[in-house]
Amino acid sequence: MPGRHRRPPTGEQSALPADADLRLLAITQGRTVTDEGVATFPGGRHPYAYRTLYRPDGSVERLLERLAPGPLQPPGLSSAG
């Protein structure tokens, strides 16, 4: 009857899958891993830019900034001329 414990993975088997938890990835690789993008909260109209930094020591830094709504050019300026 085979034992219920497996041997530890070796070689290519030990590589983390692409969807591994980013904090674990930062710790095992010894580098900061960044997750960033743009999101809108449910029921909200304004987009927010977010950035999460996962550090090798296990700490996490989260940044959230509201993106300014409105025209891309200041009022009164026209690109047609």
Backbone as CSV, one residue per row, in Angstrom:
resi,resn,N_x,N_y,N_z,CA_x,CA_y,CA_z,C_x,C_y,C_z
1,MET,0.846,-1.179,0.000,0.000,0.000,0.000,0.888,1.238,0.000
2,PRO,0.671,2.140,-0.956,1.532,3.323,-1.028,1.273,4.256,0.152
3,GLY,2.321,4.940,0.581,2.187,5.906,1.671,1.402,7.126,1.219
4,ARG,0.866,7.846,2.165,0.067,9.022,1.806,0.904,10.279,1.657
5,HIS,2.178,10.192,1.998,3.060,11.356,1.862,3.825,11.266,0.560
6,ARG,3.895,12.381,-0.115,4.622,12.426,-1.383,6.035,12.925,-1.146
7,ARG,6.864,12.671,-2.115,8.207,13.241,-2.097,8.103,14.726,-2.424
8,PRO,9.007,15.551,-1.917,8.968,16.967,-2.282,9.235,17.145,-3.774
9,PRO,8.601,18.145,-4.397,8.812,18.355,-5.830,10.253,18.734,-6.138
10,THR,10.726,18.302,-7.286,12.090,18.616,-7.703,12.074,19.146,-9.125
11,GLY,13.107,19.894,-9.489,13.243,20.398,-10.854,12.096,21.287,-11.267
12,GLU,11.517,21.019,-12.433,10.426,21.834,-12.950,9.164,21.724,-12.097
13,GLN,9.010,20.632,-11.377,7.839,20.458,-10.528,7.811,21.470,-9.392
14,SER,8.964,21.969,-8.974,9.017,22.887,-7.841,8.671,24.324,-8.218
15,ALA,8.548,24.622,-9.509,8.198,25.978,-9.942,6.761,26.289,-9.547
16,LEU,6.540,27.529,-9.083,5.191,27.936,-8.693,4.325,28.149,-9.925
17,PRO,3.049,27.796,-9.853,2.166,28.047,-10.982,1.952,29.541,-11.185
18,ALA,1.505,29.925,-12.375,1.338,31.340,-12.715,0.323,32.037,-11.822
19,ASP,-0.635,31.298,-11.280,-1.661,31.928,-10.455,-1.366,31.822,-8.950
20,ALA,-0.109,31.617,-8.590,0.269,31.515,-7.175,0.022,32.842,-6.468
21,ASP,-0.236,32.753,-5.190,-0.437,33.946,-4.389,0.790,34.848,-4.512
22,LEU,0.563,36.120,-4.797,1.675,37.041,-5.059,2.561,37.253,-3.837
23,ARG,1.993,37.197,-2.646,2.823,37.352,-1.447,3.782,36.173,-1.330
24,LEU,3.292,34.970,-1.560,4.141,33.782,-1.522,5.211,33.861,-2.604
25,LEU,4.841,34.330,-3.770,5.795,34.482,-4.864,6.915,35.449,-4.481
26,ALA,6.569,36.570,-3.848,7.582,37.548,-3.434,8.535,36.945,-2.413
27,ILE,7.997,36.193,-1.473,8.828,35.602,-0.422,9.758,34.541,-0.998
28,THR,9.228,33.654,-1.828,10.055,32.560,-2.347,11.088,33.028,-3.352
29,GLN,10.778,34.079,-4.109,11.737,34.568,-5.098,12.642,35.666,-4.550
30,GLY,12.325,36.185,-3.370,13.178,37.202,-2.755,13.161,38.530,-3.487
31,ARG,12.032,38.874,-4.094,11.926,40.151,-4.809,10.529,40.732,-4.601
32,THR,10.389,42.037,-4.803,9.094,42.691,-4.682,8.243,42.378,-5.901
33,VAL,7.000,41.992,-5.662,6.056,41.682,-6.733,4.967,42.751,-6.703
34,THR,4.638,43.323,-7.861,3.670,44.412,-7.967,2.421,43.948,-8.705
35,ASP,1.259,44.312,-8.141,-0.028,44.087,-8.787,-0.669,45.461,-8.926
36,GLU,-0.989,45.875,-10.151,-1.558,47.205,-10.348,-2.596,47.186,-11.456
37,GLY,-3.474,48.176,-11.418,-4.514,48.270,-12.430,-5.487,49.391,-12.109
38,VAL,-6.610,49.386,-12.800,-7.663,50.388,-12.613,-8.947,49.638,-12.310
39,ALA,-9.699,50.137,-11.319,-10.950,49.495,-10.920,-11.999,50.543,-10.591
40,THR,-13.248,50.140,-10.689,-14.378,50.970,-10.284,-15.121,50.209,-9.202
41,PHE,-15.440,50.877,-8.108,-16.158,50.224,-7.033,-17.605,49.980,-7.443
42,PRO,-18.223,48.921,-6.922,-19.623,48.634,-7.261,-20.521,49.827,-6.921
43,GLY,-21.303,50.256,-7.886,-22.186,51.394,-7.690,-21.504,52.740,-7.834
44,GLY,-20.195,52.746,-8.040,-19.452,53.997,-8.184,-19.305,54.408,-9.633
45,ARG,-19.020,55.691,-9.841,-18.848,56.200,-11.200,-17.398,56.512,-11.523
46,HIS,-16.587,56.703,-10.502,-15.216,57.168,-10.717,-14.218,56.015,-10.645
47,PRO,-13.279,55.980,-11.572,-12.262,54.929,-11.548,-11.155,55.250,-10.537
48,TYR,-10.546,54.202,-10.035,-9.437,54.312,-9.099,-8.263,53.507,-9.637
49,ALA,-7.069,54.054,-9.487,-5.853,53.317,-9.815,-5.369,52.676,-8.512
50,TYR,-4.990,51.398,-8.592,-4.479,50.724,-7.401,-3.132,50.085,-7.701
51,ARG,-2.340,49.964,-6.661,-1.048,49.294,-6.750,-0.809,48.597,-5.419
52,THR,-0.470,47.333,-5.485,-0.146,46.565,-4.292,1.264,46.031,-4.459
53,LEU,2.109,46.311,-3.478,3.491,45.846,-3.498,3.646,44.749,-2.450
54,TYR,4.034,43.571,-2.879,4.293,42.447,-1.984,5.808,42.356,-1.813
55,ARG,6.279,42.509,-0.594,7.717,42.537,-0.310,8.218,41.145,0.108
56,PRO,9.508,40.873,-0.093,10.071,39.564,0.269,9.975,39.239,1.767
57,ASP,9.866,40.261,2.618,9.764,40.000,4.061,8.336,39.670,4.492
58,GLY,7.387,39.621,3.535,6.009,39.279,3.832,5.102,40.481,4.027
59,SER,5.660,41.684,4.052,4.836,42.879,4.226,4.154,43.253,2.909
60,VAL,3.070,44.013,3.033,2.282,44.420,1.873,2.030,45.911,1.975
61,GLU,2.212,46.628,0.863,1.923,48.063,0.803,0.849,48.270,-0.263
62,ARG,-0.264,48.892,0.144,-1.366,49.117,-0.788,-1.552,50.607,-1.018
63,LEU,-1.682,50.988,-2.280,-1.896,52.377,-2.655,-3.160,52.453,-3.499
64,LEU,-3.999,53.459,-3.233,-5.243,53.644,-3.974,-5.402,55.129,-4.241
65,GLU,-5.642,55.488,-5.495,-5.783,56.898,-5.857,-6.937,57.061,-6.830
66,ARG,-7.800,58.010,-6.525,-8.926,58.291,-7.415,-8.417,59.017,-8.644
67,LEU,-8.817,58.543,-9.801,-8.431,59.197,-11.049,-9.375,60.368,-11.281
68,ALA,-8.819,61.504,-11.634,-9.610,62.723,-11.795,-10.554,62.592,-12.985
69,PRO,-11.860,62.780,-12.762,-12.788,62.771,-13.885,-12.740,64.105,-14.609
70,GLY,-13.216,64.140,-15.807,-13.292,65.404,-16.528,-12.553,65.371,-17.840
71,PRO,-12.502,66.522,-18.502,-11.869,66.594,-19.824,-10.360,66.405,-19.729
72,LEU,-9.777,65.960,-20.818,-8.330,65.769,-20.866,-7.590,67.093,-21.027
73,GLN,-8.263,68.130,-21.563,-7.637,69.431,-21.719,-8.302,70.429,-20.760
74,PRO,-7.552,71.390,-20.258,-8.171,72.408,-19.406,-9.225,73.193,-20.177
75,PRO,-10.283,73.692,-19.510,-11.303,74.458,-20.213,-10.713,75.705,-20.876
76,GLY,-11.227,76.052,-22.023,-10.770,77.244,-22.721,-9.703,76.983,-23.777
77,LEU,-9.020,75.842,-23.698,-8.000,75.503,-24.686,-8.627,74.641,-25.766
78,SER,-8.300,74.903,-26.993,-8.855,74.140,-28.088,-7.723,73.617,-28.941
79,SER,-7.848,72.362,-29.376,-6.808,71.797,-30.244,-7.035,72.184,-31.704
80,ALA,-8.241,72.642,-32.029,-8.528,73.078,-33.401,-8.024,74.502,-33.577
81,GLY,-7.430,74.788,-34.666,-6.943,76.152,-34.764,-6.597,76.576,-36.083
